[in-house]
Amino acid sequence: METISNVTVFIFWGLSQNPMIEEVCFVVFSFFYTVTLLGNLLIILTVSMGNLLKSPMYFFLNNLSFADICYSSFTAPKMILDLSAKSKTISFRGCMVQLFGFHFFGCIEIFTLVLMAYDRCVAICKPLHYMTIMDWNKCKKLVLGIWVGGFIHSIMQLALVVQLPFCGPNVIDHYLCDVYPLLKLACTDTYVIGVIVTYNSGVISLGSFVILLVSYTVILLFLRKQSAESRRKALSTCGSHIAVVIIFFGPCVFIYMSPNTNFSEDKKIAIFYTVIAPMLNPLIYTLRNAEVKNAMMKLWGRKVYWLAHGKWFEIRML
């Protein structure tokens, strides 16, 4: 049976209808997005130029930073532009593209965080076998599996929504195209689809969150038997991971495991995992992680010294 849809354009209700609040949000979220881009790009350049990709931790961190840039770029720019626009519209195709990209890179980020927790668990609990367990070929296969898993998840979400008939209201009570707000606009019974989405996105979020909690609990229990110096180094790394997990997964689990909540509240909670978490990732992994911070200081310290020395030499020759 052919799907009939009269809607070609959707209108976002946005975060607020108050012009003053929109102006403040425009400045704040523009700053957040800029920090997200520059911070994650700095990590990618540091890992790539510092020849650190062969280390599993840096390899996974590089993948996380790339996913952060893409993930936030599918949501933040449109939201920021709409904060300063009178008409907050998006085409049907544009909405479907945003939906796919949002879930694709969001799922990659979730799986990468789980993989990083597993990596730290092996590194701390079985340090002598670490390089054997996390060898280079296995790491590449794991990252490839993450991307394949993200694609399967997002294509399922897209397939559920794109075949729905939209024949009436076209105002989305959100600042982005997500499944639950779109289901509300469909002119057909979407109960079964809503259940599938809950099992799909909800189980991925909750399941990954539980795995992460178990992994870090195992690490913390293992650290009780270690020296104070070993505990300090391990907690320096794991503490940053735990902070990201709480900020990202808490709101994610709340929204996708409770589909019948108020969308006006959902879009405010969604700010945590669409804007704030991608911005905090580079800050936490550099300022709260001694290894990454030292790698940046060594690499960029040499670059600054080389530039300064080259400029001084050039002046002296003149």
C-alpha positions, -999 to +999 in steps of 0.1 A: +000+000+000+014+034-010+021+059+017+004+092+012+020+123+028+010+159+022+037+174+044+069+186+025+081+210+052+083+208+090+083+237+114+104+236+146+088+250+177+123+255+190+136+259+226+117+290+235+094+316+220+109+344+241+132+366+219+155+375+249+159+339+258+166+330+222+193+357+220+210+344+251+208+308+238+222+319+205+254+333+221+258+304+246+252+276+221+274+293+194+302+293+220+295+257+229+296+245+193+328+264+186+345+248+216+332+214+205+347+218+170+380+233+181+385+210+211+377+177+192+398+189+163+427+196+186+425+160+199+424+145+164+454+166+153+473+157+185+466+120+181+474+119+144+504+142+143+518+127+175+518+092+161+496+080+189+471+061+168+487+027+175+478+031+212+443+016+216+432+044+241+442+072+217+428+053+187+394+051+204+396+087+216+403+098+180+372+079+169+351+095+197+363+131+188+355+125+151+320+112+161+315+142+184+322+167+156+298+149+132+272+143+158+270+179+170+272+192+134+239+174+126+220+192+153+238+224+167+242+245+135+205+242+126+194+249+161+217+280+164+205+294+131+168+289+141+174+309+173+180+340+152+154+332+125+117+341+124+109+309+104+122+277+118+116+253+089+132+222+075+123+202+044+110+166+047+142+153+032+163+175+054+145+162+084+151+126+074+188+133+068+191+150+102+173+120+119+197+095+102+229+115+110+218+122+146+212+086+154+241+073+133+268+093+150+251+093+184+251+055+183+288+055+173+295+077+203+277+054+227+295+023+214+328+041+215+324+050+251+316+014+259+347+003+240+368+028+259+355+015+292+364-020+281+399-008+271+405+008+305+392-023+323+417-045+305+445-020+309+440-017+346+430-052+356+452-071+332+482-048+323+506-077+314+481-091+288+469-057+276+488-055+243+478-091+235+441-086+242+439-052+226+461-058+196+460-034+166+440-057+143+414-064+170+410-026+177+404-019+140+378-046+138+361-033+169+359+002+155+346-011+122+319-031+141+309+002+159+303+020+126+284-010+112+263-011+143+256+026+142+245+023+106+221-006+113+206+013+142+201+046+123+187+029+091+161+011+113+151+044+128+148+061+094+129+032+079+103+034+107+096+071+102+100+076+064+071+053+056+047+071+079+019+093+064+021+130+074-011+146+063-019+173+088+000+191+115+037+199+106+049+217+138+076+197+156+077+205+193+115+203+194+146+219+179+156+188+159+141+159+140+138+129+163+116+099+162+092+105+191+082+141+181+077+129+145+055+100+156+032+125+173+026+142+139+018+110+119-018+105+109-019+068+118-016+046+148+021+047+159+019+026+191+038-004+176+064+018+161+068+036+194+074+003+212+100-007+185+118+026+190+119+022+227+134-013+224+158+000+198+171+033+211+161+027+247+177-007+251+209+006+234+211+035+258+202+016+290+222-015+280+253+005+273+248+025+305+246-007+326+277-022+308+296+010+316+286+010+352+296-027+356+330-020+339+339+009+361+327-009+392+351-038+383+379-012+379+371+005+412+370-029+431+403-039+415+420-006+425+413-013+462+442-038+461+466-014+443+491+012+456+481+048+462+500+059+431+484+033+408+449+043+421+456+080+415+467+074+378+438+050+371+412+073+387+426+102+367+416+084+335+385+067+347+371+097+365+369+116+332+351+087+315+326+084+343+318+121+341+310+118+304+289+087+309+267+104+335+262+136+314+255+117+282+236+086+292+215+100+321+193+122+298+195+097+270+181+068+291+154+091+305+141+102+271+142+070+252+130+047+280+100+070+287+084+079+253+052+093+267+069+123+285+063+159+278+082+170+246+086+205+259+107+191+288+124+165+266+140+191+243+155+209+273+169+176+287+182+167+252+205+197+253+228+177+276+235+149+251+232+170+219+252+201+228+269+199+263+283+163+262+302+168+228+316+200+242+327+185+275+344+155+259+375+173+247+377+194+279+375+164+302+398+142+282+425+169+281+422+187+314+412+157+335+435+131+318+472+134+325+483+112+296+464+132+269+475+165+285+511+155+285+509+143+249+495+177+239+521+196+258+549+176+242+536+178+207+524+214+206+553+226+228+577+214+202+557+231+174+556+264+193+594+262+200+601+253+164+581+283+151+596+307+177+631+294+169+626+297+132+613+332+135+643+343+156+667+327+132+651+345+102+653+378+120+690+373+128+697+364+091+681+397+081 
